[in-house]
Amino acid sequence: MPSKDETRTSFVRSAPELERVAEEARVKGTAGLDTEFMREKTYRARLCLVQISTRDGIYLIDPLDDLDLEPVAKLVADDSVQIVVHAGRQDFEIFFERFGVTPARIFDVQIAAGFAGLGASLPYGRLVKEVMGRDLEKAASYTDWCRRPLTDEQVQYAADDVRYLLAVADRLKDKLTKGRRIDWIEDEMAYLEDPSLYEYDPEEAWRRVSGRGGLSGRQQAILRELAAWRERTAARRDLPRGWVIKDQSLVEAARRAPSSVRALKDLRGFPAKEAERSGEELLEAIERGRKAPELRSPKRPSRSAQLRARTLSGLADAIVRSRCEHAGIATELVATRGELEDLLLAVFAGDLSPERHRTLRGWRRDLVGDAVVALAEGRIAVRSTPEPPYIEEVPLGTTEDT
């Protein structure tokens, strides 16, 4: 890998040049990828710059130059090329939205760092420092990437974002292979290759509306229709959802179900201009929600089951932390406290379905899932020890053994 000063950085200005870059990546079998985009004022991310690194160079591709990015999309979807990224989900969302492609073979260095004991959410600059010992300038991170011409500082920042990707990936792979974790990380990264991750159904948009917890089943049915209308409207106008109607206004409209444009305008905080512009469509959505079947929330477990789950979640978390420390894996990559409480609650409620709990699938089940279930079922206990990780799991005998 060339040193930073030796690595060639160039702008790709034409379709033949871009095809040559894509072919270079295919020959090498790997490429680093990053994008710069803006989405503060739009529904969809506005792609402003694409950066690709190969073993031989760094290439900056300007979508605002009317350059067709189809060769890059094909590269992303090519299973003969491993695409190396850092926290790449949003980058792949852009290619899915624009070209309908999903990545075929990924190595995300941020995820890999979690399996290598470096933390599961390290920013790129800190990861490069940890692995390569190099400091990166990050002053251009919040600049306007759609403004032209790009400054020298922006060009340097953009190039640095892919400069060390392949080298960092090589070192992490070596460490993970020695630690026999490479199968785990491949399983974890496979979810980024699932098309359903990037598909978004407007009919499910209501589940992301904050403040909906106190609505009745009927009111939730109305909210579903209103949120679906907002989603489609925001996409059509290419505006952020909240610029059309804010969450709290949607929830209030679902709660009160107004039957006239005037009543819509009278709702606290509801945008009067939107009521005038789209009032009839909104009223039709409310009426569809009135006529639709109520959305029934899942039956809540008993209060005693909830109390048991909350009480034991601390012990479950201690087991997970202990096992993660022993395995050298970032705890937050394995299970959150909320996930553990949900798993315990499922055990106590007699509703344990592995497909609903990621801690009971794949490598997570082997590492922590079975142990948490065993704790809930009283088959193991934990005790304090003076040495790290400071707790020890103790098998408990069954009633037949006593």
N, C-alpha and C positions, 0 to 999 in steps of 0.2 A: 504494500500500500504506500503510495507516494506521500511525502510529508506535506503539510498544509501549504507551504510555499511552492511545492512542485506540482500540486494537483491542478490540472488545467480546468479553468472555468470559462464557459463560453455560452453566449446566447444562441438559441436555435431560431433562425429567421425564416426558414422555408420548409415546405413539405418534404423535399428530398433529404434535407438535413435531419429532420425529425425521424424519418424512416431509418436513416443510418444509426441514429441513437438507439432506436428500438431494436435494430438488428444486433448492435453491439451488446445490448443487454441480453439478448437471446443467446448469443455466442458464449457469453460469460456465465449464463445461467442464473444471474442474480442482478438486482438493481435496487438502489435506495430511492424512496419516493416521499415527497412532501408537497404540500400546497399552501398557498397563501390566499385567503378569501375574506370577504366581508359579508356579514348577514345582519347587521344591526338594523337596517332599514328595509329588509326584504324578507319574503317568506322562504325563498330558496337562497342558498349561499351563492354569492357572486364570485366566481373563480377569477382570481387576479394573476396568479403565477403558479407554474408547476415546476418543481425541481426534481431532477433525476440524477443519481450518481451511479457510475459503473466502476469497475476496477481501474478504468483508464481516465475518467474525467467526470466533471460536474457540468450539467447542462440546465440552463434556465430557459423555460418555454413560456412565452407571453400569450395567453389566450386573447388578450385585447388587441393583438396584432392580426386578428382574423385568421389565425392558423388553426387548421382542423386538428383536433386532438384525438381523432379516432385511433391513430397508431399507439397512443398512450393507453387508451381504453383497452385495446387488444392486448397490450402488454400486461395490464392488470389481470386480465382474464386468462392469460396463458399459463397453463399448469406446468410448462417446462421452465418457467422463470420464477424464482422466489423473490417476492417483493418485500423489501425490508422497510419498515416504518417505525415511527414512535407515536403511540396513541393514535393509530391510523383510522379509527372508525369514521370520523367525520370526513377524512379524505376519500374513503371508499363510498360514503354516502353521496358525495358529489358526482362520482363517476356512475353510480347507479342511477341517479336522477337524470343525468345528461345522456347517458349511453345505454342504460339498462344492463350494465355488466356488474358482476360480483367478482371479487378476487378469488383466484383459484389456489394460490399457494403463498402463504403469508408467514413472515417472522416479525413480530412486534417486539421491539427491544424493551419497551416499557413493561410489558407482560413478562418477558423473559427475565428482567431484572428482579421481579418479585420471586421467581423460582430460584434465583441465584442468591437470595438473602439480602438484596440491596434495597428492598422496599418496592411496593407494587404501584406506586404513583409518582415516581421520581420525574421531575421535569427534565427535558432533554439536556439542558446545560449541566445540571448536576450529575446526570448519568454519564455524560462524556467526561466530566471531571473525575468521577469515581473509577471509571473503567480505563480511560485513556490518559488521565492526568492533564488534560488540556482545558483551558479556560476559554469560554465563548463570550463574545459581546452580544448582549440581548437588548440593546437600547432601541432597536427598530421594531420590537415586537408589536407595538400598538399603533403603528403608523398606518396611513391610508394607502393600502396596497393597490388600489385601483387608480391612483393618481399617477400621471405620467409627465415627465420622465421619472423613473426610479432614481433615487439618490445612490451615491456610492455606498453609503451606510446600509441601505436596504439591500443592495446587491450582495454585499458581504454577509449580511445576516441570512439572506435566503440561501446562499451557497453553503454557509456553515451548518444550516439545518440538515443537509444531507452529506456533508463532508466526511463525517465519522460514522455514519450509519452502518456501513458494511464492516468496518473494523470493529465497532462495538458488538455487532452481531456475531462476528467470528469468535471474539473472546468469550462472549456469553455462551455460545454453543459449545465451546471447548469445556467450559466449566460445568455446564449442564450435562454434557455427555459423560464426563468423569464422575459426576454425582448421580448418574443413571436417572436423570430427570427429563431427558429429551422427549420420551414418550408422553409424559404428563403435559409438557408445554405444547406439543403438537395437538393433543386432545383439546387443550384450552383455547388454542388459536383457531381451531376449526370453526368455532361459532362465528368468527368474522367472515367466513366463507359461505354462510347460510343466507340465501336471498331474503328469507323472511325477516331478517334483522333490519333490512333497509326498506321493506315495504311498509306503508303506513295506511291503514284503513280509516277513513273519516268517521265511520260508524263507531270506532273505538276511541275517538278523540275525547269523549266525555270522561274517560278514566284518568286523563291527565289534568282535568280541571281542578284547581285547588279550591278548598272550601265546600266541597260537595257532600261531606260526611254526614251532615244533619238532614239531608233530603230524604223524603219518603220514596217508596218504590215508584209511585206515580210521578213524583217530581223528578226522579232520576231518569225516567223514560222521556220526559220533556227535555231534560238537560241533554240527553243523548242526541235528540233531533237538533237542538240549538247548536251544540258543539260541532256536529257534522256539517251544519250550514256554515258555521264560522270557518271551519277547516277548508271547505271547498271555496268559500269566498276569499279567504286570505291567499290561497294558492292561485286563484284566478287573477286577483289584483296584485299578486307578488308583494304582499305586505306582511309584517309580523302579525301573528294572531291577535295579540293584545292591542294592536293599532286598529283593528276592526271593532272588537268588543272585548273588554277586560274580563278576566275570570269571574270576579265578584259580581259583575253585572249579569253575566250568563246565569250564575247561580241564583241571583235574585229574581231573574225573569222566570227561571224554572220553578222557583218556590211560589211565586204569586200568579204565574200563568195569566198575564194580562190578555184581554180579548179585543183590545183596540190600540191603534197607534198612539192615541192620547195617553192611554194607561201605560204603554211602554215608556213614553217620554217622562211620565211621572215617577218612574222607578228611580230611586236614588242612585246617582252615578251613571245612569244609562245614557249613552251619547245620543243627544237629540238629533243630530245630523244623520246618524246611522238609522235611527227610527224613521225619519222622514224618507231616507233613501231606500231602505230595505224593509220597511214596516210590514208590508203585506207578506213578504217571504218569511219573515220572522213569525208572524201570526200563524201562517200555514204550518211552520215547523212546530209551534206550540200545540196546534190542533192535532198534528200527527202524533205527538207525544201523549196527548190526552186519550187518544183512541188506541194506542199501542198497549200491549200487555205490560203490566208493571214489572220493573226490574227488581227482583227480590234478592236481597243480600244473603250471602251464605249464612246458614244457621250458626249463631255464635256458640262456641263451647261454653260449658258451665263455668260459673264464677270460680269454683274450686279448681278446675283445670287451668284456668287463666292464672290463678294465684300460684299454683304449683309450678307452672312454666316460668313465671317471673322469678320465683324464688330460686329455682335450679339453674336459671340461665347464667348466673355468675359462675357456678361450678362448671357448667358446660364450656363457658368461655375460657376458664382456667385450663381445662383439658386441651382445648384447641390451641391455646397459646403455647402450652407445654410441648405438644406434638409438633407444632410449627417451628418452634425454636430448635427442637431436636433435628427436624428435617431441613432446617435452614431456609424456610419459605416464609414470605411475608404473610402475617396472619390475615390482613384485610383481603388478600387474594383468595383465601380459603372459605371464610364464612364471616358474616357480620353478626353482631349481637342479636339483631332483629331476626335474622335467619335461624339462629339457634333457638330463640324463643318460639318461633313458628314451628320448628321441628319438634320441640318438647311438647308444645300444645297439641300437635297432631297425635303424638304418642298417648298423651293423657286423655284425649278425646276419642281415642279408638279409631282414628281416621288417618292412618299412616299410609300415604301413597307416594312411593319413591319418585315418581315422575314430577311431583309438585315441589320437590326439595332438591336443589342442586347438590346439597351436602350428602345425598344418598345416591349420587350418580358418579360413575367413573372413579378417577383417582381420589376425589374428595371422600367418597365413601370409605375407601381403604384407609385413608389418612385419619379422618376424624368422625365420619358419619356413624359408623357402627358403634364407636365408643360413646358418642352422645346418646344414642338409643339405649345402649347398655346401662348408662347412668340413669336414664329416665325409668328404665324397667327394674332398677335396683340390683343389677348384676355386677356393677362395679361401684367403688367409692373412691374418694381421693383423700390423701393425707399430706400434711406439710412435711417437707424435708429441708435440711439446712443447706443443701447444695442445689445449684441450678438444674432444672428449671423450677425448683422449690416445691413442686408437688409430685406425688406419685399415685398412679392408679392401682387400686387394690381390688382384686377379684373377690366377689362375695359368693359364699355357698348358697345353694337353693335350700328350700325347706326340707327336701328329701335328704340333704347332706347333714342336717343338724339333728 
